[in-house]
Amino acid sequence: MTDHPNGEGQEMPFLARLLSFVDKPHNVTRLFYLLLVICIALGLSDFLYHKHAYFAVEEFPAIYGIFGFIVYAAVIFLAKGLRLIVRRPEDYYEPLAIDTEDERAAGSAPEAKGGRPHA
């Protein structure tokens, strides 16, 4: 138990203090645009130097960024498809669980009073 139920007077952990600027929505937007500018700058910097590639596809500018994006998108779409295969209803394991609770009001069912269910 703590004397400060709403966290007042407690120091935040270092990482929480470091990332607390993300709590404000306008900072999230700024962070998104900052990352977008960094990605574009790195993609454009690929035109500035000569590559010594082993394969012809490596000569294409920004190939690793494009390949990474395509693979990331493929993983997302495959995960959505896999979800359709492995998805189970919310109460799938309920009949087998030993700690399942009867959702009826206490006392309304014979089982709740220790009696046997009606056949």
SULVENTA-V582801 format. One record per residue. OMEGA is omega in whole degrees, 0 to 359 (NA if undefined). Layout:
# SULVENTA-V582801
omega:OMEGA
omega:OMEGA
This chain:
# SULVENTA-V582801
omega:180
omega:178
omega:183
omega:186
omega:181
omega:172
omega:181
omega:177
omega:179
omega:179
omega:179
omega:175
omega:185
omega:182
omega:178
omega:177
omega:181
omega:184
omega:183
omega:179
omega:181
omega:179
omega:182
omega:184
omega:181
omega:176
omega:177
omega:178
omega:178
omega:180
omega:178
omega:181
omega:176
omega:178
omega:177
omega:179
omega:179
omega:179
omega:179
omega:180
omega:179
omega:177
omega:179
omega:180
omega:178
omega:178
omega:190
omega:182
omega:180
omega:181
omega:175
omega:188
omega:175
omega:181
omega:184
omega:182
omega:180
omega:178
omega:181
omega:181
omega:177
omega:183
omega:183
omega:176
omega:179
omega:179
omega:179
omega:179
omega:180
omega:180
omega:178
omega:179
omega:179
omega:178
omega:179
omega:181
omega:176
omega:178
omega:177
omega:177
omega:179
omega:179
omega:179
omega:182
omega:188
omega:182
omega:179
omega:176
omega:184
omega:182
omega:184
omega:182
omega:187
omega:181
omega:182
omega:184
omega:180
omega:182
omega:178
omega:181
omega:175
omega:184
omega:176
omega:181
omega:180
omega:178
omega:182
omega:181
omega:179
omega:180
omega:182
omega:181
omega:179
omega:180
omega:178
omega:177
omega:179
omega:181
omega:NA
